[in-house]
Amino acid sequence: MVHFMDYGSLISGSVEYAKEALWGKWGRWVLLVVLSLIQVFTLFLIPLYNGYIVRVLSGRRPAPNVEGWGRLFVDGWKWNIITLIYAIPVILILAYFGGIAVISAIAARGLDNPDVWAPAVAAALSGILLAALVAIIISFVSLFAVVRFAHTGRFGEAFNFGAIFSHIGRIGWGSWIIAVIVLALIGLVYAVVTGLIMSIPILGWIINLFLGVAFGIFHARYLAAAYESAPAPG
């Protein structure tokens, strides 16, 4: 049976969810902005903001309060680890081709001769392109895996590939891939808009901090709603 996903409703429902989560709830919005800044400045070592996003990914409605700091920290770190594990193939590809590039560069004695260092550049570019392609392919599974972890509350479910593939099959691989592509396009538009806002001195940076939190909640709710569009396997 072909599953049809209503992308318009998916988008509008996620926008409404983010609006209800933040608009008029200024204390929550400011707190999440602070947590996002802490996360960035600690290089994700204190991922309390990600921990909150995990709660949104879990399908909670309405949006949850910011509480249970220990659980936020643990869930944020679980997300970090899941993301890192799924990124291993990409890291290995970059390391392999980067190693070839370095070896080629070391072997090149006449650096002023393009014919000598060109292989190093070619290896590096090939590695970057291949890594980008692999990252895109993996993302269709890794995004679903993170949502499954959030819904089940179990770290290992992010790597239960039988259940993950079965669930995506129920949704429809085409439907899920299109959903992710639509989300990526929305993210591209968001990046352009925030880039324009950044041209406003000081105020633009502050506005983007608040928009970043809103987009993060929208992004998470969109993925959760897409995940819930078909029942998970038992």
Sequence and secondary structure as in RCSB ss.txt:
>XXXX:A:sequence
MVHFMDYGSLISGSVEYAKEALWGKWGRWVLLVVLSLIQVFTLFLIPLYNGYIVRVLSGRRPAPNVEGWGRLFVD
GWKWNIITLIYAIPVILILAYFGGIAVISAIAARGLDNPDVWAPAVAAALSGILLAALVAIIISFVSLFAVVRFA
HTGRFGEAFNFGAIFSHIGRIGWGSWIIAVIVLALIGLVYAVVTGLIMSIPILGWIINLFLGVAFGIFHARYLAA
AYESAPAPG
>XXXX:A:secstr
      HHHHHHHHHHHHHHHHTT HHHHHHHHHHHHHHHHTTTSS HHHHHHHHHHTT SS   S  HHHHHHH
HHHHHHHHHHHHHHHHHHHHHHHHHHHHHHHH S TT HHHHHHHHHHHHHHHHHHHHHHHHHHHHHHHHHHHHH
HH  GGGGG HHHHHHHHHHH HHHHHHHHHHHHHHHHHHHHHHHHHTTSTTHHHHHHHHHHHHHHHHHHHHHHH
HHTTS    
